[in-house]
Amino acid sequence: MRFETYGAALAWLESHVDFERVSPNRRTPPTLQPMVDTLALLAEPHHDYPSIHVTGTNGKGTTTTLASALLRTTGLRVGTFTSPDLHAVNERIAVNGDPIDDETFRGLLGRLADVEAVSKIVLTRFELLSVAALLHFSDEGVDVAVIEVGLGGTWDSTNVIDGAVTVLTNVDLDHTAVLGPTIGDIARDKVGIFRPGAVAVVATANAIVVDIARRRVEDVGATPWFLGDEFDLERNDLAVGGRLVTVRTPFAHYDEIGLSLHGIHQGMNATTAIVAVEAFLGRALGEEVVRTTLGRARMPGRMEVLTHHPMLVVDGAHNPAGIAALVSTLDGAFHVEGERRCVVGMLTGRNVDDMVAPLVSIGFTEFHCCAPQSPRAVEAAAVAAAVRRHGGVAFEHRTSSAALAHARERSTDDDLIVVTGSLYVVAEVRAEVLRIATRHAS
């Protein structure tokens, strides 16, 4: 099928079930067979290059992005698949850091539409994007692909690949309706990406998770690289413009490396990325590669400073663990003389009180509550009610734009405004402030 315009291709993509906008469930048995069958019809492009496969509750996007950047610095041609996007779906599929262009994306979806018409296999939106990425990386002749899991691990559509290196960043309570109600349930799902003969990088010290990961490693015959054993983050200090980290890997020791990302959690993400890449290469990266790459690292929407006077920081923390990381970062990284305000909106599937309570506890002057532009949005009134239950001052707004405008109106040049709770809200604010055109289907 030939889509005449990018918009037509996007409309076809959006006509498929989107579990990122409508909460998935496990009422029907999960299966990867539609992905397997579709890729077989396309001559199995995912077998044309080796992969690094990354899962985890938080940090997997940053780890994927940093690992890709480290590989590029060594001179390799790197495909990267991440989710979600902020302003355009093209962001999810990149080669050497460049998102797929509209014409190529349109052509890929046309090929997938043809396969769907012939095979009668109708994939979900995320499955289609996964196939598009795997096919694009084959077309582009990448040396390696770094693939971020969308949800969980075992039954995620990306789990058709056989990662030469598989990575587990951490496990916390999130997507419990799909992955299970306990840390153990979620961990068992995520370690499903581990493969025989592959290196399994486990970047958490949680005893429950570590035990489950070790058993999975033994069961499948993977090579274990565990935090505290094969590698470690020995120093993770606040520094001007980010962090200062010292990292030990099986191949090297990197002392006092500058990382241009804010947040104590970014130290572990950077460590995990270094270790994953060295596991793939089978050698040390070298200090110059590590210093250069981490020193210029950027993660849009994650502890990102958009403006000063007042300082405006956006962070896509969307679960309790992410909020905890945000709170710990705000205690030191962004010192301001004035007051602190919070623009917050979130999606269903999380306990609103668990998200709000830590933010109230660190002393925001007031909260400007809004609903993200998503069918899964929590109403602003519900978020505001939670803020008030925990003793905070809350205003309710119909949109993120209105919430930001009111927060700015009440702020001085010395104040801090933090936007958080959902990447949807972060994307909306970021697009407005930076004047970025958002190209999502309506």
Secondary structure, DSSP 8 states (H G I E B T S, - for coil): ---SSHHHHHHHHHTS--TTTS----SS----HHHHHHHHHTT-GGGSS-EEEEE-SSSHHHHHHHHHHHHHHTT--EEEE-S--SS-GGGGEEETTEE--HHHHHHHHHHHHHHHHHH-----HHHHHHHHHHHHHHHTT-SEEEEE-SSSSTTSGGGGS--SEEEE----S-SHHHH-SSHHHHHHHHGGG--TTSEEEE----HHHHHHHHHHHHHHT-EEEEBTTTBEEEEEEEETTEEEEEEE-SS-EEEEEEE---SHHHHHHHHHHHHHHHHHHTS---HHHHHHHHHT---TTSSEEEETTTEEEE----SHHHHHHHHHHHTTSS--SS-EEEEE--BTTS-HHHHHHHHHHTT-SEEEE---SSTTB--HHHHHHHHHHTT--EEE-SSHHHHHHHHHHT--TT-EEEEES-HHHHHHHHHHHHT-------
